[in-house]
């Protein structure tokens, strides 16, 4: 097997810059920035823009789509036109 083929996997601290949320994980990324973690050890710091603490899907703060209106528009556009009622002959007396 070839030597130095795969990148080195190490523990790093990811920091969500939008809400100052940090978590410890593993990555092949490296950084010059270092941060001291809760266990007293120093780890490389990887800055990210979005994480589970700030992503709308995980926080539940996403916008609600108007699904009912979309369905009605779809049915209106692609449904068969309703047959028109037969005209009743005018009765004369």
C-alpha positions as CSV (number, residue, x, y, z in Angstrom):
1,X,0.0,0.0,0.0
2,X,1.3,3.5,-0.8
3,X,2.4,5.7,2.0
4,X,0.9,9.2,2.6
5,X,-2.0,8.5,0.2
6,X,-4.9,9.4,2.5
7,X,-5.2,12.7,4.4
8,X,-4.8,12.6,8.2
9,X,-8.0,12.6,10.1
10,X,-8.0,14.6,13.3
11,X,-10.3,16.1,15.9
12,X,-11.2,19.7,15.3
13,X,-13.6,22.2,16.7
14,X,-16.2,23.6,14.3
15,X,-17.6,27.1,15.2
16,X,-20.8,28.5,13.7
17,X,-20.0,32.1,13.2
18,X,-23.6,33.2,12.9
19,X,-24.6,32.1,16.4
20,X,-21.3,31.3,18.2
21,X,-22.2,27.6,18.5
22,X,-19.2,25.2,18.8
23,X,-18.9,21.4,18.6
24,X,-16.1,18.9,18.5
25,X,-15.8,16.6,15.5
26,X,-13.4,14.8,13.2
27,X,-12.2,16.1,9.9
28,X,-9.3,16.0,7.4
29,X,-9.3,19.9,7.4
30,X,-6.6,21.7,9.3
31,X,-6.4,25.3,10.5
32,X,-3.8,27.6,11.9
33,X,-6.4,28.9,14.4
34,X,-6.5,27.0,17.7
35,X,-9.0,26.9,20.5
36,X,-9.1,25.3,23.9
37,X,-11.9,22.9,24.3
38,X,-13.9,21.9,27.4
39,X,-11.6,18.9,28.1
40,X,-8.6,21.3,28.4
41,X,-6.9,20.2,25.1
42,X,-6.2,22.5,22.2
43,X,-7.8,21.7,18.8
44,X,-7.7,23.4,15.4
45,X,-10.7,25.7,14.9
46,X,-12.7,25.5,11.7
47,X,-15.1,28.4,11.1
48,X,-18.4,27.6,9.3
49,X,-21.2,29.9,8.3
50,X,-24.1,27.5,9.1
51,X,-24.7,24.5,11.3
52,X,-27.6,22.7,12.9
53,X,-27.8,25.5,15.5
54,X,-28.6,28.1,12.8
55,X,-30.0,26.1,9.8
56,X,-33.8,26.8,9.3
57,X,-34.5,23.1,8.8
58,X,-33.2,22.1,12.3
59,X,-34.3,25.2,14.2
60,X,-37.9,25.1,12.8
61,X,-37.7,28.8,11.8
62,X,-38.3,28.2,8.1
63,X,-40.9,30.0,6.0
64,X,-44.2,28.2,5.5
65,X,-45.1,27.6,1.9
66,X,-48.6,28.3,0.6
67,X,-49.1,24.6,-0.5
68,X,-52.9,24.9,-0.7
69,X,-52.8,27.7,-3.1
70,X,-50.2,25.9,-5.2
71,X,-52.4,22.8,-5.4
72,X,-55.4,24.8,-6.4
73,X,-53.5,26.5,-9.2
74,X,-52.2,23.1,-10.4
75,X,-55.7,21.6,-10.5
76,X,-57.1,24.7,-12.2
77,X,-54.4,24.6,-14.9
78,X,-54.3,20.9,-15.7
79,X,-57.8,19.7,-14.9
80,X,-60.3,18.9,-17.7
81,X,-62.8,21.6,-18.3
82,X,-66.2,20.8,-16.9
83,X,-68.9,20.1,-19.5
84,X,-71.3,23.0,-19.9
85,X,-74.9,22.3,-19.0
86,X,-77.1,21.7,-22.1
87,X,-79.2,24.7,-22.8
88,X,-82.9,24.1,-22.1
89,X,-85.1,25.0,-25.0
90,X,-87.3,28.0,-24.4
91,X,-90.9,27.0,-23.9
92,X,-93.5,29.2,-25.5
93,X,-97.1,29.1,-24.5
